[in-house]
Amino acid sequence: MESLLVLPNPTNGFSPNLLKPLNEHFNTHEDLTKVSTFYTEIKKDCGYLDRKLTTLQKTLSSLISQWISLSNSLKTLFHRLNRKFHYFGLDPSSDMMERVDLKILREELWTLSKELHLIETFRCYVETTLSLEVLVGEFEDAVICVMNQKKSNLIDFRWKQAKLLLSLRAMNDIENILVSILKNHSKWCNLVKSVDDRVDKPLNTLRLHALADHKALLSSIGWPPSLVASEAEGGKGSELLNPLVLMQGEMKERYSQIFLVLCSLQQLHSQREERKKSDSLGDRRNVLWTIHEMVSPIALKCEHHFSKWFDQPKFIFALVYKITRDFVVGVDDVLQPLIDIARLVGCSAREDWVCAMTDMLSTYLRKSILPVLAEKYREKHTKEHIIYSWLHLVDLMIAFDKRMHTLADLGTAHIAGELINSSKEISLMSIFCDQTDWLKIWAKIELKDALKKLNSELENPRAWTINSTAKSNTEFEDGPFILSSREDFKAPLIVDAVVKITQAMIEQCQTLPNIFLRAQFIRLSSLKFLWHFFNILLKRCTEIVNMASNLEEDGSMKVCGSVNAARYCESILQEWSEDVSFIEMRMAEDDWCIRVKGGQDYHCNFFWEEVKFLIKFETDWIADIMAYLLRQFDSSCQGYLQNKEQWSWNLEHWGVDLFSGSTNTVSVDFVGALDVLRNQLSVLETGLNSKDFLYLWRSIADGLDQFIFRSIVMSGVTFSDQGVNQFSTDMQALFLVFQPFCVRPEAFFPCIRDSLKMFQMELEGAKHLQSTLDKKCKRKEILQLCGIAYVSPDEAEYILRYRQFGV
């Protein structure tokens, strides 16, 4: 019966892992209907397991291959170690080998890797040395061939040029290798130095030889030409003939070849100089050697003419400019195409020509003219004509620089937003950058000349005239509160001259190429001139105060004029300080302070010291004017202040009726003080600029507010109803004095205004407020609810205590 069973016995041959899922899926007879579904799931799982098994087999094969490769590598390594152990007398099969631990193995491997690296470095060093030896040998052979060539026919010339080009290629390859060594093997400096020492002499010899050939060729074509047109043209033309333009045929070919060789040599020289210097110069370069060689013979010819024109330097500048102008087009047409062939990026034949001619004139001025003028200036009694010669020479230099810049057409070099070759300064003013003593002499002379002009302007009787008809801005007028011109500031006429003289001195140094020296010149000349004028303003105000115990109308106008001048100068200096050039000067000074003094003055305003002095000057003198007016007011109303009983009288007081239809009149003792105050404010409004007058009258109003409040209201006097009316009338008269300057003058007398509010309270309201203040709770809030903001609770309680009602 058992043999007929379809399914095997569960106890035979089934693992527990297989029985567990069968028992879960087939517990009853009804579960047999799910056999097909269970079969599908099992088949799907089997397929997934088969794919996973295949993947594992592939991975295992790959790992076995890698292990075999690694095993072979280790086998090779162990063979090498075995040989090394034998070399050191160790037997790998002995017990000694078993004691070699992993740490020693790692150290040995590290040592081996270092030795391999040293061997590789040594191999690279040897190969590089051999390559350099071959190239240096080729370069030296080519130089010897060039030097031994004596014939000058066209065939020999071409052979010589071929050798020159061969030497240049070898030198260029040498330079590329040396640059690569410095970049990748910085420790091979001795190799680089030995190569430089070996090639420097032949390279310099080659350069001198090429320059000599160029010089001889220039001489053969008639360079330099005659400096006077009549000698070459028989007086028919004013322009000088350019031998470069007249070259033809073989001569032109020879010159072109020599020019290209010299350009290549100079480019190599520049690369070597840049490599040798730790502070790389980038794209900086000098004037082309060829153009410099063209200018040198011209300089020798010009010195004969220059020596005759020492006292008339304008002829020297005119001659140099004429030579530069007459030859610049030919230089540009003939040499610029050759420069393009030589692939000298950013090089301009026109610019180099102009720069070389400027350097030629600069050299002559340094050597022959400026030292003589400086020595004569240092003599004990400097003559007037020496100062004139200095100023005239500087004017000629500035004008010459502008004309030469125009001639060189440097504007085309600003396409990218900056100069293509910023190192070449076409500027005679660079002389002062090298000789700071001459810069100081120039600044002193400019300062003396400026002071002389100022003294001449001060002799003008209208120098301190103020335009008193200028419109005064007030707070309630429409339009912005802006002061722009001298007339707006009501500054005297002398200020125009001071600003123009200062600006002219600043413009004189704008062509100095060094920013820091430019700032130094301005501080030695322009700013010293301004300080001299500031001292004049201070002395003028001080003398006015010392001559009179009080400021009369004329004295007040003079002080106002000085304050207006200071205010205008301050605005001009603030405006100048926002200019980029002055910001750059301030930054240059800060950099200098950091380098030299080890500290920095953190003031971005170039004119910070001058502006600070002017602000203090204005503030001090306006305060003095205000103090004088308050003292005058005090002395004018002493009787009014001392008559304290008047505030408690119950009768009509005498006075002047200032209010049409009013029953009260202003106190007689108070009218005189108000009249003096009004007249003085009128004078100050006419003479003082709007900005300072606004500050002045507000300060006076504040001072009067405190003065009257302390002297009358808080003086312990009793105020009756009639006294309150009289005090209110007097204060309204005081407000009328300031009515022309604002719409609501009482707003600038806050203490008096609050006092009047409390005086004019009804009896019940005053008692209620006084009882509330006595409770010492939220006293300020209660006063603010009553519209009283500037009188303290204690002061308010004091005022209410001395208020009498019904009297």
HELIX and SHEET records of a PDB file:
HELIX    1   1 GLU A    2  LEU A    4  5                                   3    
HELIX    2   2 PRO A   16  HIS A   25  1                                  10    
HELIX    3   3 HIS A   29  LYS A   34  5                                   6    
HELIX    4   4 VAL A   35  TYR A   87  1                                  53    
HELIX    5   5 ASP A   95  GLU A   98  1                                   4    
HELIX    6   6 LEU A  102  ASN A  148  1                                  47    
HELIX    7   7 LEU A  154  ASN A  184  1                                  31    
HELIX    8   8 CYS A  189  SER A  220  1                                  32    
HELIX    9   9 ALA A  229  GLU A  233  1                                   5    
HELIX   10  10 PRO A  243  LEU A  246  1                                   4    
HELIX   11  11 GLY A  249  LYS A  276  1                                  28    
HELIX   12  12 TRP A  289  PHE A  306  1                                  18    
HELIX   13  13 SER A  307  TRP A  309  5                                   3    
HELIX   14  14 PRO A  313  ILE A  341  1                                  29    
HELIX   15  15 ALA A  349  TYR A  364  1                                  16    
HELIX   16  16 LEU A  365  ILE A  369  3                                   5    
HELIX   17  17 LEU A  370  TYR A  377  1                                   8    
HELIX   18  18 GLU A  384  ALA A  408  1                                  25    
HELIX   19  19 LEU A  410  HIS A  414  5                                   5    
HELIX   20  20 LEU A  428  SER A  430  5                                   3    
HELIX   21  21 ILE A  431  ASP A  434  1                                   4    
HELIX   22  22 THR A  436  LEU A  458  1                                  23    
HELIX   23  23 ARG A  486  PHE A  489  1                                   4    
HELIX   24  24 ILE A  494  GLN A  508  1                                  15    
HELIX   25  25 ILE A  515  LEU A  524  1                                  10    
HELIX   26  26 SER A  526  MET A  547  1                                  22    
HELIX   27  27 GLU A  553  SER A  577  1                                  25    
HELIX   28  28 VAL A  580  TRP A  592  1                                  13    
HELIX   29  29 CYS A  593  LYS A  597  3                                   5    
HELIX   30  30 TRP A  608  SER A  636  1                                  29    
HELIX   31  31 GLN A  638  GLN A  642  1                                   5    
HELIX   32  32 LYS A  644  SER A  648  5                                   5    
HELIX   33  33 VAL A  668  GLY A  687  1                                  20    
HELIX   34  34 SER A  690  ILE A  708  1                                  19    
HELIX   35  35 PHE A  709  VAL A  713  3                                   5    
HELIX   36  36 ASP A  721  VAL A  737  1                                  17    
HELIX   37  37 GLN A  739  PHE A  741  5                                   3    
HELIX   38  38 PRO A  745  PHE A  748  5                                   4    
HELIX   39  39 PRO A  750  PHE A  759  1                                  10    
HELIX   40  40 LEU A  763  ASP A  774  1                                  12    
HELIX   41  41 ARG A  779  LEU A  785  1                                   7    
HELIX   42  42 PRO A  793  ARG A  801  1                                   9    
SHEET    1   A 2 GLY A 655  VAL A 656  0                                        
SHEET    2   A 2 VAL A 666  SER A 667 -1                                        
END                                                                             
